[in-house]
Amino acid sequence: MTEHEDMMPEDQAPQDEKLLEAPDERIARLEQELQDMRDKWLRAEAEMANLRARTKREVDDARLYAVQKFAKDVAEAAENLKRGIDSLPKRSEDEAELVTKLRDGFEGIERSFIGVLERNGITRTDPTGAAFDANLHQAMAEQESAEHPAGTVLQAWSQTWQLNGRLLRPAMVVVSKAPAQG
Protein backbone atom coordinates (compact mmCIF):
# COMPACT_ATOMS: atom_id res chain seq x y z
CA MET A 1 0.00 0.00 0.00
CA THR A 2 1.23 3.40 -0.80
CA GLU A 3 1.32 6.26 1.61
CA HIS A 4 -1.39 8.00 -0.45
CA GLU A 5 -3.78 5.02 -0.18
CA ASP A 6 -3.38 4.90 3.64
CA MET A 7 -4.55 8.48 3.90
CA MET A 8 -7.62 8.06 1.64
CA PRO A 9 -10.89 7.93 3.58
CA GLU A 10 -12.66 4.59 3.40
CA ASP A 11 -15.93 6.02 2.01
CA GLN A 12 -14.17 7.56 -0.98
CA ALA A 13 -13.11 4.24 -2.47
CA PRO A 14 -16.67 3.13 -3.35
CA GLN A 15 -17.29 6.55 -4.92
CA ASP A 16 -14.26 6.19 -7.09
CA GLU A 17 -15.50 2.76 -8.19
CA LYS A 18 -18.90 4.28 -9.08
CA LEU A 19 -17.16 6.89 -11.21
CA LEU A 20 -15.29 4.15 -13.03
CA GLU A 21 -18.57 2.42 -13.95
CA ALA A 22 -19.67 2.55 -17.54
CA PRO A 23 -22.00 5.54 -18.05
CA ASP A 24 -24.87 3.35 -19.26
CA GLU A 25 -24.63 1.11 -16.18
CA ARG A 26 -24.47 4.11 -13.89
CA ILE A 27 -27.54 5.72 -15.53
CA ALA A 28 -29.47 2.44 -15.29
CA ARG A 29 -28.50 2.03 -11.61
CA LEU A 30 -29.48 5.64 -10.80
CA GLU A 31 -32.80 5.28 -12.67
CA GLN A 32 -33.54 2.13 -10.66
CA GLU A 33 -32.71 3.93 -7.40
CA LEU A 34 -34.99 6.79 -8.49
CA GLN A 35 -37.82 4.34 -9.25
CA ASP A 36 -37.31 2.60 -5.87
CA MET A 37 -37.43 5.94 -4.05
CA ARG A 38 -40.54 6.99 -6.01
CA ASP A 39 -42.27 3.70 -5.06
CA LYS A 40 -41.36 4.18 -1.39
CA TRP A 41 -42.64 7.75 -1.49
CA LEU A 42 -45.95 6.71 -3.11
CA ARG A 43 -46.45 3.97 -0.50
CA ALA A 44 -45.70 6.44 2.30
CA GLU A 45 -48.19 8.93 0.81
CA ALA A 46 -50.87 6.22 0.56
CA GLU A 47 -50.24 5.16 4.17
CA MET A 48 -50.53 8.78 5.33
CA ALA A 49 -53.80 9.24 3.41
CA ASN A 50 -55.18 6.06 5.00
CA LEU A 51 -54.05 7.21 8.44
CA ARG A 52 -55.68 10.62 7.98
CA ALA A 53 -58.96 9.02 6.83
CA ARG A 54 -58.95 6.51 9.71
CA THR A 55 -58.19 9.23 12.26
CA LYS A 56 -60.97 11.45 10.89
CA ARG A 57 -63.41 8.53 11.04
CA GLU A 58 -62.40 7.75 14.64
CA VAL A 59 -62.74 11.39 15.69
CA ASP A 60 -66.17 11.64 14.01
CA ASP A 61 -67.31 8.42 15.73
CA ALA A 62 -66.03 9.66 19.07
CA ARG A 63 -67.91 12.93 18.58
CA LEU A 64 -71.14 11.13 17.60
CA TYR A 65 -71.08 8.43 20.25
CA ALA A 66 -69.21 10.02 23.19
CA VAL A 67 -72.52 10.63 24.95
CA GLN A 68 -73.73 7.06 24.54
CA LYS A 69 -73.90 6.24 28.27
CA PHE A 70 -75.65 9.53 29.00
CA ALA A 71 -78.06 8.96 26.10
CA LYS A 72 -78.88 5.48 27.45
CA ASP A 73 -79.71 6.97 30.86
CA VAL A 74 -81.83 9.72 29.27
CA ALA A 75 -83.74 7.11 27.23
CA GLU A 76 -84.48 5.30 30.50
CA ALA A 77 -85.85 8.54 31.96
CA ALA A 78 -88.05 9.03 28.88
CA GLU A 79 -89.38 5.47 29.26
CA ASN A 80 -90.20 6.15 32.92
CA LEU A 81 -92.01 9.37 32.00
CA LYS A 82 -94.08 7.43 29.45
CA ARG A 83 -94.88 4.73 32.04
CA GLY A 84 -96.03 7.46 34.42
CA ILE A 85 -98.35 8.94 31.79
CA ASP A 86 -99.67 5.48 30.90
CA SER A 87 -100.44 4.79 34.57
CA LEU A 88 -102.91 7.70 34.73
CA PRO A 89 -106.58 6.69 34.51
CA LYS A 90 -107.96 6.49 30.94
CA ARG A 91 -109.55 9.68 29.63
CA SER A 92 -113.24 9.96 30.37
CA GLU A 93 -115.91 12.62 29.95
CA ASP A 94 -116.48 12.93 33.69
CA GLU A 95 -112.86 12.96 34.90
CA ALA A 96 -111.76 15.66 37.29
CA GLU A 97 -110.31 18.79 35.71
CA LEU A 98 -107.14 18.34 37.76
CA VAL A 99 -106.49 14.89 36.23
CA THR A 100 -107.03 16.30 32.71
CA LYS A 101 -104.60 19.15 33.38
CA LEU A 102 -102.02 16.77 34.87
CA ARG A 103 -102.27 14.39 31.91
CA ASP A 104 -102.06 17.25 29.39
CA GLY A 105 -99.10 18.75 31.26
CA PHE A 106 -97.17 15.47 31.41
CA GLU A 107 -97.90 14.74 27.74
CA GLY A 108 -96.59 18.21 26.83
CA ILE A 109 -93.46 17.62 28.86
CA GLU A 110 -92.97 14.25 27.16
CA ARG A 111 -93.37 15.78 23.65
CA SER A 112 -90.87 18.49 24.51
CA PHE A 113 -88.43 16.00 26.04
CA ILE A 114 -88.63 13.66 23.02
CA GLY A 115 -88.12 16.66 20.71
CA VAL A 116 -84.92 17.59 22.56
CA LEU A 117 -83.70 14.00 22.32
CA GLU A 118 -84.44 13.79 18.58
CA ARG A 119 -82.61 17.06 17.89
CA ASN A 120 -79.59 15.46 19.53
CA GLY A 121 -79.70 12.20 17.55
CA ILE A 122 -81.60 10.06 20.07
CA THR A 123 -84.63 8.40 18.52
CA ARG A 124 -87.24 5.91 19.67
CA THR A 125 -89.25 3.52 17.56
CA ASP A 126 -92.39 1.60 18.47
CA PRO A 127 -91.92 -1.90 17.04
CA THR A 128 -95.56 -2.98 17.49
CA GLY A 129 -96.74 -4.72 14.34
CA ALA A 130 -93.24 -5.00 12.83
CA ALA A 131 -91.36 -8.21 12.14
CA PHE A 132 -89.16 -9.28 15.04
CA ASP A 133 -85.54 -8.16 14.51
CA ALA A 134 -83.01 -9.57 16.96
CA ASN A 135 -80.75 -6.56 16.26
CA LEU A 136 -83.40 -4.14 17.59
CA HIS A 137 -85.73 -6.19 19.77
CA GLN A 138 -85.44 -8.42 22.80
CA ALA A 139 -88.15 -11.08 22.92
CA MET A 140 -89.54 -11.28 26.45
CA ALA A 141 -92.39 -13.66 25.65
CA GLU A 142 -94.13 -15.49 22.83
CA GLN A 143 -97.84 -15.58 22.31
CA GLU A 144 -99.90 -17.76 19.97
CA SER A 145 -101.73 -15.80 17.31
CA ALA A 146 -103.83 -16.91 14.34
CA GLU A 147 -104.26 -13.24 13.31
CA HIS A 148 -100.56 -12.40 12.85
CA PRO A 149 -97.74 -14.21 11.05
CA ALA A 150 -95.20 -15.91 13.33
CA GLY A 151 -92.42 -13.52 14.33
CA THR A 152 -94.59 -10.37 14.45
CA VAL A 153 -94.20 -8.03 17.42
CA LEU A 154 -97.61 -8.10 19.12
CA GLN A 155 -96.81 -5.83 22.02
CA ALA A 156 -93.89 -3.60 23.03
CA TRP A 157 -93.15 -3.29 26.71
CA SER A 158 -90.54 -0.66 25.83
CA GLN A 159 -89.39 1.15 22.68
CA THR A 160 -86.26 0.73 20.57
CA TRP A 161 -83.83 3.57 21.33
CA GLN A 162 -80.98 4.57 19.02
CA LEU A 163 -78.24 7.21 19.04
CA ASN A 164 -77.37 8.37 15.52
CA GLY A 165 -78.46 4.99 14.16
CA ARG A 166 -76.58 2.93 16.78
CA LEU A 167 -78.68 0.83 19.17
CA LEU A 168 -78.86 2.18 22.73
CA ARG A 169 -81.60 -0.05 24.12
CA PRO A 170 -83.49 -2.83 22.38
CA ALA A 171 -87.28 -2.86 22.63
CA MET A 172 -88.64 -5.48 25.01
CA VAL A 173 -91.37 -7.22 23.03
CA VAL A 174 -93.95 -10.00 22.91
CA VAL A 175 -93.63 -11.95 19.66
CA SER A 176 -96.33 -14.00 17.91
CA LYS A 177 -95.96 -17.70 17.22
CA ALA A 178 -98.13 -20.06 15.24
CA PRO A 179 -101.04 -21.60 17.16
CA ALA A 180 -100.53 -25.10 18.47
CA GLN A 181 -101.91 -27.82 16.19
CA GLY A 182 -104.48 -29.68 18.23
C-alpha positions as CSV (number, residue, x, y, z in Angstrom):
1,M,0.0,0.0,0.0
2,T,1.2,3.4,-0.8
3,E,1.3,6.3,1.6
4,H,-1.4,8.0,-0.5
5,E,-3.8,5.0,-0.2
6,D,-3.4,4.9,3.6
7,M,-4.6,8.5,3.9
8,M,-7.6,8.1,1.6
9,P,-10.9,7.9,3.6
10,E,-12.7,4.6,3.4
11,D,-15.9,6.0,2.0
12,Q,-14.2,7.6,-1.0
13,A,-13.1,4.2,-2.5
14,P,-16.7,3.1,-3.4
15,Q,-17.3,6.6,-4.9
16,D,-14.3,6.2,-7.1
17,E,-15.5,2.8,-8.2
18,K,-18.9,4.3,-9.1
19,L,-17.2,6.9,-11.2
20,L,-15.3,4.1,-13.0
21,E,-18.6,2.4,-14.0
22,A,-19.7,2.5,-17.5
23,P,-22.0,5.5,-18.0
24,D,-24.9,3.3,-19.3
25,E,-24.6,1.1,-16.2
26,R,-24.5,4.1,-13.9
27,I,-27.5,5.7,-15.5
28,A,-29.5,2.4,-15.3
29,R,-28.5,2.0,-11.6
30,L,-29.5,5.6,-10.8
31,E,-32.8,5.3,-12.7
32,Q,-33.5,2.1,-10.7
33,E,-32.7,3.9,-7.4
34,L,-35.0,6.8,-8.5
35,Q,-37.8,4.3,-9.2
36,D,-37.3,2.6,-5.9
37,M,-37.4,5.9,-4.1
38,R,-40.5,7.0,-6.0
39,D,-42.3,3.7,-5.1
40,K,-41.4,4.2,-1.4
41,W,-42.6,7.8,-1.5
42,L,-45.9,6.7,-3.1
43,R,-46.4,4.0,-0.5
44,A,-45.7,6.4,2.3
45,E,-48.2,8.9,0.8
46,A,-50.9,6.2,0.6
47,E,-50.2,5.2,4.2
48,M,-50.5,8.8,5.3
49,A,-53.8,9.2,3.4
50,N,-55.2,6.1,5.0
51,L,-54.0,7.2,8.4
52,R,-55.7,10.6,8.0
53,A,-59.0,9.0,6.8
54,R,-59.0,6.5,9.7
55,T,-58.2,9.2,12.3
56,K,-61.0,11.4,10.9
57,R,-63.4,8.5,11.0
58,E,-62.4,7.7,14.6
59,V,-62.7,11.4,15.7
60,D,-66.2,11.6,14.0
61,D,-67.3,8.4,15.7
62,A,-66.0,9.7,19.1
63,R,-67.9,12.9,18.6
64,L,-71.1,11.1,17.6
65,Y,-71.1,8.4,20.3
66,A,-69.2,10.0,23.2
67,V,-72.5,10.6,25.0
68,Q,-73.7,7.1,24.5
69,K,-73.9,6.2,28.3
70,F,-75.6,9.5,29.0
71,A,-78.1,9.0,26.1
72,K,-78.9,5.5,27.4
73,D,-79.7,7.0,30.9
74,V,-81.8,9.7,29.3
75,A,-83.7,7.1,27.2
76,E,-84.5,5.3,30.5
77,A,-85.9,8.5,32.0
78,A,-88.0,9.0,28.9
79,E,-89.4,5.5,29.3
80,N,-90.2,6.2,32.9
81,L,-92.0,9.4,32.0
82,K,-94.1,7.4,29.4
83,R,-94.9,4.7,32.0
84,G,-96.0,7.5,34.4
85,I,-98.4,8.9,31.8
86,D,-99.7,5.5,30.9
87,S,-100.4,4.8,34.6
88,L,-102.9,7.7,34.7
89,P,-106.6,6.7,34.5
90,K,-108.0,6.5,30.9
91,R,-109.5,9.7,29.6
92,S,-113.2,10.0,30.4
93,E,-115.9,12.6,29.9
94,D,-116.5,12.9,33.7
95,E,-112.9,13.0,34.9
96,A,-111.8,15.7,37.3
97,E,-110.3,18.8,35.7
98,L,-107.1,18.3,37.8
99,V,-106.5,14.9,36.2
100,T,-107.0,16.3,32.7
101,K,-104.6,19.1,33.4
102,L,-102.0,16.8,34.9
103,R,-102.3,14.4,31.9
104,D,-102.1,17.2,29.4
105,G,-99.1,18.8,31.3
106,F,-97.2,15.5,31.4
107,E,-97.9,14.7,27.7
108,G,-96.6,18.2,26.8
109,I,-93.5,17.6,28.9
110,E,-93.0,14.2,27.2
111,R,-93.4,15.8,23.7
112,S,-90.9,18.5,24.5
113,F,-88.4,16.0,26.0
114,I,-88.6,13.7,23.0
115,G,-88.1,16.7,20.7
116,V,-84.9,17.6,22.6
117,L,-83.7,14.0,22.3
118,E,-84.4,13.8,18.6
119,R,-82.6,17.1,17.9
120,N,-79.6,15.5,19.5
121,G,-79.7,12.2,17.5
122,I,-81.6,10.1,20.1
123,T,-84.6,8.4,18.5
124,R,-87.2,5.9,19.7
125,T,-89.2,3.5,17.6
126,D,-92.4,1.6,18.5
127,P,-91.9,-1.9,17.0
128,T,-95.6,-3.0,17.5
129,G,-96.7,-4.7,14.3
130,A,-93.2,-5.0,12.8
131,A,-91.4,-8.2,12.1
132,F,-89.2,-9.3,15.0
133,D,-85.5,-8.2,14.5
134,A,-83.0,-9.6,17.0
135,N,-80.7,-6.6,16.3
136,L,-83.4,-4.1,17.6
137,H,-85.7,-6.2,19.8
138,Q,-85.4,-8.4,22.8
139,A,-88.2,-11.1,22.9
140,M,-89.5,-11.3,26.5
141,A,-92.4,-13.7,25.6
142,E,-94.1,-15.5,22.8
143,Q,-97.8,-15.6,22.3
144,E,-99.9,-17.8,20.0
145,S,-101.7,-15.8,17.3
146,A,-103.8,-16.9,14.3
147,E,-104.3,-13.2,13.3
148,H,-100.6,-12.4,12.9
149,P,-97.7,-14.2,11.1
150,A,-95.2,-15.9,13.3
151,G,-92.4,-13.5,14.3
152,T,-94.6,-10.4,14.4
153,V,-94.2,-8.0,17.4
154,L,-97.6,-8.1,19.1
155,Q,-96.8,-5.8,22.0
156,A,-93.9,-3.6,23.0
157,W,-93.1,-3.3,26.7
158,S,-90.5,-0.7,25.8
159,Q,-89.4,1.2,22.7
160,T,-86.3,0.7,20.6
161,W,-83.8,3.6,21.3
162,Q,-81.0,4.6,19.0
163,L,-78.2,7.2,19.0
164,N,-77.4,8.4,15.5
165,G,-78.5,5.0,14.2
166,R,-76.6,2.9,16.8
167,L,-78.7,0.8,19.2
168,L,-78.9,2.2,22.7
169,R,-81.6,-0.1,24.1
170,P,-83.5,-2.8,22.4
171,A,-87.3,-2.9,22.6
172,M,-88.6,-5.5,25.0
173,V,-91.4,-7.2,23.0
174,V,-94.0,-10.0,22.9
175,V,-93.6,-11.9,19.7
176,S,-96.3,-14.0,17.9
177,K,-96.0,-17.7,17.2
178,A,-98.1,-20.1,15.2
179,P,-101.0,-21.6,17.2
180,A,-100.5,-25.1,18.5
181,Q,-101.9,-27.8,16.2
182,G,-104.5,-29.7,18.2
